[in-house]
Structure formats: structure tokens, C-alpha cells
Amino acid sequence: MAIIQNRLLELLRDDLSNQIKGALINVDGTLRSYPIYKTIKNGFKVTKYIYLDDVQAQGRIQSVILVDSEGNALAIKNMQVVKGDSGLLVAFEFSLEVKVV
């Protein structure tokens, strides 16, 4: 049986991280494009953060969609948050686990 090495998990984590190029945020039914604010890699986890400052996207946040370079949806977080004039930080955390069968 093959034993998966940490390097393979690191490569998969990095590839996953590199595929995520931005976010679309549904504010009051309108999709708006936002950059990735911060990426943190820790072990076999990667966390992508999208930050809306105190003046961006005021209204009802209905969803945040992570997208690739062509705008294809990769992950969707549905929510019902009313954002006023304070900032909002949204996080997507991915944890890798690979099994040999």
C-alpha cells in the first residue's frame, strides 16, 4: 500500500490555493467582484479571506462565491447578513485529507 507523503499534500494545498482568484459577493441581488484580501496556509489547510471595508457593499449580503480566473464558481457560502457601515471579513477554510484505497 502506498503511503502519502506530506509533499503531495503541500502540492495539492498550493494548487487549490492558486486556483482561487477572487470572489463575487451578492449584495441586495447584485453580484460584485472583490479580490482575495489574505491567504493563510497552515499545514494542510488553506484559508481565503475576503474583506469589505466600512464603505463597501452596504446592504444585505446573501452569498460569497470564490471564483477561478475564468469566473467559475469554486465554493459558495450562503448567508443573510445586513452590512451597514462597519467592515466585514468572510473566511473560507479548506482542509486537505487524502486517502489511499
N, C-alpha and C positions, 0 to 999 in steps of 0.2 A: 504494500500500500504506500502511496506517495505521501510524503509529509510536506505540507505547505510551509514555505519559508516566509519570514517576515518581509523580505524584499518584495515578494509578489504582492503582498497586501499593501505595502507602501506604493508600489506602482499603480495598483488599482485605485487606491485612495487619491493619488495625484491626478490620474486620468479623470476620475469622477469630478474632482475639483475644477480641473481645466475645462471641462465641458460646459460648466455653468458660467454664462457670460453676463447675465443681467437679470432683472426682474420686471414683471408687469404687475402693477397694483391697480385693482379695481376700486375706484373711488366714485361712489354715487353712480355706478353703472358705466363709468368711463375708464378704459384702460390707459394707464400712464406708465411710461418706461422709466426705470430707475437703475442706477449702477449698483454693483455689489459694493457695499461700504467696507466690509472687512471679511477676511477669511482666516480661520484658525484651524491648523492641523495639529492634532494631538493623538499620537499613537495611530490607531486605525480609524480614527474619527475625523471628519471634516465638518466644520460649521461655517455656514454662509450667513452674513448679516446684511440686512437692508435697513438703512436709516432714513427716516423722513424727518427733516428738521422742523422747527416750530412754525414755519410758514408754508411748508409743502403739504399738499394733499389734505386739506381740511375737509371734513365730511365723513361719510360712512365708508369705512374700509371693509370691503366684502370678501376680498381674496388677495393673496400674494402668490404669484406664479414665477418660479425660476425658469429661465429660458436659455437655450443654447444660442450660438451665433446666428442661426437662421430664424430665430424666434419660436422654435418648437418648445412646447411646454414639457418640462422635465419633472417638476414637482409642484403641487398646488396645496396651499394652506388656506382653507376657508375660514373666515372669521366674521364677526359682526362687532366692529369697534368703531365708535364715534370719536374721530380725532378732531380736537379743537386746535388751539394754538400752542400746544406742547409737542415735544418730539415723540417719535415712536420708533422703536427698534424691533425688527422682526428677525427671528433666528430660525434657520433650518439646520438640523443636525443629522448627519449621516454616519452610521457606524457600520464598518465592513466586517463580515464574517463569511468565510469561505469553508465549505465542507467538501471533502473528497468522498465520493460514493462509489 
